[in-house]
Amino acid sequence: MAELVEQFLSRLHATHLKAAGYKKKGHTFSRKRADFTERIQLQGSAWNDGRGPWRFYVNVGILFDGMPPRHPDRDFPGTHCWTRIENLVRGAPPELELSDNQEDVARRLAALIEDASTRLGREIDGLRRRYEAQGSPRLLAGA
């Protein structure tokens, strides 16, 4: 199962995300924007096993330029704040499943990531102000 997941992540990056400027490290894709870095992390479900499809969550994080790192940052390392994609993108599922048709999953996931990125770009100033005021690692945005 691990090999299948790694192949999917590499194909997702090469086919859909690399041209948009994302870099891949493990299960995380990062892209530098004007004054922040957006980070997309695919987090496998704790209930996954080798017998069934790989289920995963999509975490969306922000690393603000010019701010010291958050301590501790165990939940989504390298971000100041984050949330699950369904809290940013209306209609996004809380969980995705890597099953037979990986290309369909990759296309759907790439579209969700683009929608999340668009929203972050549109709301980044307010998100930064809220983070500075509250210091919470939870990204405060509802779909």
C-alpha positions in Angstrom: 0.0 0.0 0.0 2.8 2.4 0.8 4.3 2.1 -2.6 0.9 2.8 -4.2 0.5 5.9 -2.1 4.0 7.2 -3.0 3.3 6.6 -6.7 0.0 8.5 -6.5 1.7 11.4 -4.7 4.5 11.6 -7.2 2.0 11.4 -10.1 -0.3 14.1 -8.5 2.7 16.4 -8.2 4.1 15.8 -11.7 0.8 15.9 -13.5 -1.2 18.6 -11.6 0.8 20.5 -9.0 4.4 21.1 -10.2 3.4 23.3 -13.1 1.4 25.5 -10.6 4.6 26.0 -8.6 4.2 23.4 -5.8 7.2 21.5 -4.4 6.8 18.1 -2.9 8.3 16.8 0.3 6.8 13.5 1.6 3.1 13.9 1.8 3.3 17.8 1.8 3.1 20.2 -1.2 4.3 23.8 -0.7 4.0 26.8 -2.9 5.5 30.3 -2.2 3.1 33.2 -2.7 3.6 36.9 -2.4 3.9 37.1 1.4 3.1 33.6 2.6 3.7 30.0 1.7 0.7 27.7 1.3 1.1 24.1 2.3 -1.1 21.1 1.5 -0.6 17.9 3.5 -2.3 14.6 2.7 -2.8 12.9 6.1 -3.6 9.2 6.0 -6.4 8.0 8.1 -5.5 6.2 11.3 -7.9 3.4 10.2 -5.9 2.6 7.0 -4.6 -0.9 6.7 -3.0 -2.9 3.8 -6.3 -4.6 2.8 -8.4 -1.6 1.8 -8.2 1.6 -0.1 -6.0 4.4 1.3 -8.2 7.1 3.0 -6.8 10.5 3.6 -7.6 14.0 4.8 -6.4 17.2 3.2 -4.8 19.7 5.5 -4.2 23.3 4.3 -1.7 25.4 6.1 -0.2 28.9 5.9 3.4 30.0 6.8 3.4 33.8 7.0 6.5 35.6 5.8 8.4 37.5 8.5 6.9 35.7 11.5 8.9 33.5 13.9 8.0 29.8 13.8 5.2 28.6 15.9 6.1 26.6 19.0 5.2 23.9 19.4 4.1 23.0 15.9 3.5 19.3 16.2 0.2 19.2 14.5 1.3 20.6 11.1 5.0 21.3 11.2 6.2 24.4 9.3 2.9 26.3 9.4 1.5 29.1 11.5 -2.1 28.0 11.1 -4.0 25.3 9.3 -7.4 23.7 8.7 -8.9 20.8 6.8 -9.9 21.6 3.2 -13.6 21.2 3.8 -13.5 24.3 6.0 -12.2 26.3 3.1 -13.9 24.9 0.1 -17.6 24.5 0.0 -18.6 21.0 -0.9 -15.2 19.5 -0.3 -15.4 16.0 1.4 -13.9 15.6 4.8 -12.1 12.5 3.6 -10.9 11.2 0.2 -10.1 7.6 -0.9 -7.4 6.4 -3.2 -9.1 3.6 -5.0 -9.1 2.1 -8.5 -9.1 5.3 -10.6 -6.2 7.3 -9.3 -6.3 9.8 -12.1 -9.9 10.8 -11.2 -8.9 11.2 -7.5 -5.9 13.3 -8.6 -8.0 15.6 -10.8 -10.6 16.1 -8.1 -7.9 16.7 -5.5 -6.0 19.2 -7.7 -9.3 21.2 -8.3 -10.0 21.3 -4.5 -6.4 22.5 -3.9 -6.8 25.2 -6.5 -10.1 26.3 -4.9 -8.5 26.4 -1.4 -5.5 28.4 -2.8 -7.8 30.9 -4.4 -9.6 31.5 -1.2 -6.4 31.8 0.8 -5.0 34.4 -1.7 -8.3 36.4 -1.4 -8.4 36.3 2.4 -4.7 36.2 3.4 -4.6 39.7 5.0 -7.6 39.0 7.3 -6.2 35.5 8.1 -2.9 37.0 9.1 -4.5 39.6 11.3 -6.6 37.0 13.1 -3.6 34.7 13.6 -1.6 37.6 15.1 -4.5 38.5 17.4 -5.2 35.0 18.6 -2.1 33.0 18.0 -4.1 29.9 17.3 -2.8 27.2 15.0 -6.4 26.6 13.8 -7.1 28.5 10.6 -10.2 30.5 11.3 -12.1 30.3 8.1 -15.4 28.6 7.3 -16.5 27.4 3.9 
